Amino acid sequence: MSLIVLEDPQRAVALQLYMDGTAFETGIPVHLLVQGFQTSQSILDRAYLGLAEKNRLTVEERRHFYLLSRGVKHSSLDGMMDLVLSGVQTTFPLLGALGPAGIWEYSKQAYDLLKFVYSAVKSGQQPTYVNAGDGTLSVNNGTQTNIYDGPVYNVAKMTQNVYVDMARHVSDDSINSFLLSDRSPGSQIRIAKDEAAFFDLPSTVETKPLELECEIFDFNKFEDKGKLRIIEGQALPANDYRFSVVGDQADVKYIEAMLRKSVRVTCLKEVRTDPLANEKIVRLQVLKVA
């Protein structure tokens, strides 16, 4: 895998995390403090995982790769962090080759790609992707074409949900923005109200019912929702899906269903356009269980 060529990938990277809004006027709410730092770490973690084509960091990788906070200021969440990458040249050669600057660069480019394709879908266009022979990816949004280093797409897929989750927080009137920056001109990941709007894509419920054999392994009787596992060889790929109960159905049917290895549900698909995968099943709307 070819990597972005940087003048000095091993240069030190110090990042500023900044969040502001009415939520911070009298102090820093702990859950937002945790969310801000967690999002920052997840962005960088998933950049590496996307490049390494892995699903999670090992304990040993975490010992050598993390963000180190230097404290926060008041009236906003404003803190500096060092991107620590130590002793990885021989143990984790990919991390060593990327360096702190490389991981940060891929994180920024992946966010740029996500903003580009999410804004396209928001305006009614489905992006198209063409892999070039030189390792680059050509992305067209209907009116404009951007060129990205090939691995940026994998990084974008890995970090996609991190940004969608943070965009939901920013959409709340108590938070104005999320900013992660190394303080160089234009070198930032910024989610303010306008960027957050890109990630808020509507879902639709299809009208054709599906009958599926599955196992219900989680159910919340207070919210009438849960999780089920589709068995192989059916109308939907075998996987775990979230579901919601439609209408005023008896909770006991779903509670009893968890005691059985297999049940049959009649349901409708709730889907959302995914800029990176055309369609994403948000949940199943269950009409009946038997």
N, C-alpha and C positions, 0 to 999 in steps of 0.2 A: 504494500500500500504506500503510495507516494504521499508525502505530507507537504503542507504549506511551507514554502521556503521563507524563513525569517532571518533577518540580519543577526539577531542574537536571541535565540529561543530560550537561553538560560538566564536572561536578565530577570532581576527581581521584579515581582508584580505586587504592588500594594493597591488594594481596592477600597473604594468608599461605598458603603451601603447607606442610602438615604431614603427615608420614608417620612412623609409629613401628612398633616391633616388634623381635623378637630379631635381625633382620637388621642393625639399626643399633647394636647394643650395643658393638661394638669399632671403629666407624667408619661411614662412609657408603659402601656399595657403589656403584661408579660407574654400573653398569647401572641401579640403582634411582634414583640421582640423575638420570640422563638421562631415565628413564621418567617420573619425577614432574614434571620441568619440561616435558617434551614433551607429557604429558597436559594439563597446565595450558594451554599455548599452543594445543593442538588444540581444547580446549573453546571457547576464545574465537574462534579462527579459524573454526570450523565454525558458531558462532552467527552470525557475519557472513555466511558463505557461504550459510547457510540463508535468511537474510533477503534477500540479494542474488540468490538463485537461481542461484548459480555453483558450479562444481566445485572451483576452486582459486584461491588468491591470486596476483596478478601480482607480479613482482619489485618494481614501483613501490609497490604496496599494502603489501608487507612493509617497505619502507623507512619507512613512516609508521605502521605498526600492529604492535606487538610488546610482549612482556613484558620488563621490565628487572629483573634480579635484583640484590638488595642483599646477597647472601651467604647462607650457611647456618650453622646451629649444629650441634654434635655430639650424639651419643647418640640422634639422630633426624634426619630430614630436616626442618628447620624454617627457612624462609627467607621474607623479604618481597620482593615484586615490585611494581613500578609498571606499570600498564597504560598504555603510551605510545601516544598518538594525536595526531600532530602534522601541521599544515599540510594538512588534508584537506577543509576546508570548501568549497573551490572545485574541487579536483582529484577528490575522491571524495565527492560530496554525501551519499550514504547514510551513510558512515562519520561524516561531519560532523554529520548530523542525529541519529544514534544517540548519539554521544559515548561516552566510556568507561563511564559509568554505564548507558547504554542497552544496550550489549553485555553488560555484566555481568548486568543484569536479565533479559535474554532467556536467557542461559546458565542462570541459576538456575531460571527458570520451565520451561525445556525439561527440566531434570533432574527437577523436580517431576512433570512430565507422565510422563516415562519411569518413575520409581518407581511412580507411580499405576497405569500400565497393565501394567507387568511384574509387580507384586504381584498384580494381578487374574488374569493368566494363570497365575501360580504357584498360585493358589487354585482354578483350574479355570474361570475366567470369561474370555470373549473381550470386550474393551472395544468399545463402539460409539461412533461419532463423528457429530455433527450440526453442520453449518455454519449459523450463524445469519446473518440478513441484516445485522446490525450489525458484522460482521467478527470475531465471536468464535466459538470452537469449544466445543461442549458434549461432554464425554467422560463416559460412564457405565461403571462397572466392575461393574455388576450390582446394587449396593446403594447407590452414591453417585454423584452427578454433580458434576464440577468444570468450571468455565468458564475457558477460556484465550483470550488474544489470538490471533487466527488464525495469524500467522506463527510462533508457538511450535511448532506441529506440524512445520513445515519444519526448524526448528532442531533439534528432537528427532530427526528422521530423520538429519540430518547428523552429530549427535554420538553417536548410538546406539552405534556400534561402539567409540568411544573409551571409553565407560563399561563396555561388556562386557569389553573388554581389561583395564581397570584392575581390574574386579571379580575377574578371574581371579588377578591378582597378590595382591589382598587375601585371597582364599580360601586362598592359601598361608599356612601357619602362621607364616612368618617376618615377615609384615606384618600389623599390626593394623588400620590404617585409612589412608585417603587423605582429606585435608581441604583444600579451597580456600575461603577466607573473607575478607571485608573487615572482620571483627571487629565488625560491627554485630550486634545480637541477631537470631538466626534467619537471618542473611544468609550462607548457606554452601552449598557442595556437599560432601556427606560420604558416603564409601563406607566403612563399617565392615563387620564380618562379617554383620550382619543385612541391610544394603542389598545387599551382594555376593550374598547368597543369592537375591535377586529376579532377578538377571541370569543365573542358572545354570538355564536351561531345558533339559529333556531333549530329545533327538532320537529319532525312530523311523524304522525302515527299512520302506518299503512292500513288500508281497509280490508285486505284479504286475510282471513284468519288462518293460522297455522296450527296443526296438531302435532305435538312433539312428545316423544318419550324422554323422560328426564328424571333426575333425582333432586329433590328440594332439600338443601342442606342448611339453609338459614332462613329464619322468618321472624320479623318483628311485628307482633300482634297490635302494637300501639300505632305503628305507622303503616301497617298493611303492605309491607314490602320485604324483600328478601333476596336470596341468591339460589340459582338452580344450575345443575350441570347437565348439558345436553349429551345424550348417548350418540355414539358414532352412527353414520349412515343415514342421516335425516336431512330435512330441508335447510337446516342451519348447521354450520361446522360444529363439531364436538368442542365444547368450551364451557366455561362458567359465565353466566349472564346474570345481571341484576334484573329483578322483576317487581312490578307493582300490581296489586289486586284492583281490578276494575269493578266499581259498583259496591253494593252493600252485600258482600258475600260473608258467610260464616267463617270466622278465624279458625275454628276447630278443624275444618277440612285441611287447612294448610299445616296446622300443628301436627295432625295425625299423619299427613303426607311425609313428614320428616322421619317417621318411624319405618317407612317403606323404602326399599331399594330402588323402586321404579314407579313412577306415576305418569299419567298422560295429561298434558295441559293443552287447552285451546287458548291461543294468544294472538296478539297483534304486535308487529315489530314497531318500535319507536326508533327512528334513525335520524342521524345528523350527517350532513356532508362533511367529510374529512378532507382537508386540502392535500394531505399526504397519502390518502388511501381511498379516495372517492366516496366511500360510505362507511359509517361507523354505527353499530347498533348501540344505542344509548341504554335501552332496557327493553324488556318484554312486558306488554300489558296483558295480564292473564285474565281471561274471561271465565275460565272454568278449570277445575282440577278433578280428575277421576282416577 
